[in-house]
Amino acid sequence: MIVEGLSVRFLVRGAEVRAVTDASFELKPGRLLALVGESGCGKSVLASALLGLLPGNAEVRGSARLNGLDVLAADEKTLATRVRGRMVGLVPQSAVTHLTPVRTARSQLKEAVRALKPEQDVDELAVRVGLEPELLDRYPHELSGGMAQRVAIAMALAGDPPIILADEPTSGLDRPLVDRTMDLLAGLAEEGRAVLLITHDLAAARRSATDLAVMYASRLVELGAAAEVFADPLHPYTSGLLGALPEGGFRPIPGHPPELTHLPDGCAFRPRCPVSDTCTDDPSLARHGDRLVACRRPC
Amino acid sequence: MLSGTGLVAGYRKGVPVLSNVDIQVERGAVLGLAGPSGCGKSTLAKVLTLLHEPWAGRVELDGEVVRRFRHAAPRAERTAIGVVFQQPRLSVDPRFTLREIIVEPLAANGFPAQIGELAERVGLTGDLLGRRPHEVSDGQLQRACLARALALRPRYLVCDEMTAMLDASTTAALVGVVQEEVGAAGTGVLAISHDEALLGVWADRVQRWA
């Protein structure tokens, strides 16, 4: 899927919220792109846009093309019959609350399979995500967080979509379960799917991502191969995030992210930037070697 | 010292969540507690903050055995122990502004409801203090919850997965505030987390549960 110039704005009580500004990137088969950033930076809105799940007051610009179809321009019928579950499978945040509490995991998974790809075997799907098929007979409250997460991943795979979109799939899980979920998502990429992982957990991203996109105040500020970005961040914000990790120095970035209703001109990171607070020129991504960086004075 | 000896606790009859647990939280130091989901860490947090009465065993606060829990706990004991939970949204009254959230313990205990330097210490500024929980991010709300926990200058602070929902930068900032309190006021901290890397830089020693 090729996403070009994606912008999302909301009008709330007369104020304009710029949730996503001019995002361009590609989701490629066999790759896992992790989109990281602080809470409230617009990550989840970006994900919702790709599934046509934005509320009615959203104004969307740009395109997201897959097999000749622009998902952003598609009408509800196309989204429902061709996109959701079939082109793009969603692994939700908080799997337990995503499942219907009054039905067993099996009955929900069966329904998804029946609607999307009836020839698939439900037990086989469970095994593929590392879930014992007997567990499918349980109700959601009888499943642990990790088991429910695997049921949710199995549901995302029901329609065998080429793209998997995982929105904070590991929040609330403990580290071994985070690692397991990450390995499972990495496995889906290795099978030839394109995976977009949205997370604030840098350790999780480091474990499984092949590519990394860093988002700050509605814009992508750095995009490149994950190993390279982790080893040598070029944007001061990326550098600040990595420096805040326990193993990176444990130094917080001073200040707060700006309000999406009051973004400063030019570089939105300017007020917190240790390098320069005078960058008022165009903050869009520019090429630095193999990397795309939205900084005129990269570290 | 805040300690638990031979603690047994649970919610349903015959199904103990904690069985025979010993723990000692010393003043001026951070004890880390690590373990997988469901091993009873949060139940221990509730017992040590006097929010849940153990079935057996003893909680001692600076040498005094705690005899009453929950609403019956004496004010002096309750207010000596602060707590920050994992999910800030479930820990605040949605009708309060951040300022009201932070000063509530002061007001409830007969102190002037002045926010003083508390807000500044956790990195909350003027405009944010006037907002309600739905108008701020998880990180900003957790900052308010930490300020609230510190408002009465507790001798002990229990942080139950305080940073699990937060990004790296906010995590480092909030842990920094707790560390200042440990250094300046000699607060004893129990830091419950499943993040070993975090406990590695935060805790003076770590107790691990299987």
Interface residues (C-beta under 8 A of the other chain):
Chain A: G37 E38 S39 G40 S144 G145 G146 S171 G172 L173 D174 R175 P176 L177 H200 L202 A203 G240 L241 L242 A244 L245 P246 E247 G248 F250 R251 P252 I253 G255 H256
Chain B: P36 S37 G38 G123 T125 L128 S137 D138 G139 Q140 A164 M165 L166 D167 A168 S169 T170 T171 A172 A173 V175 G176 H194 D195 E196 A197 L198 G200 V201 W202
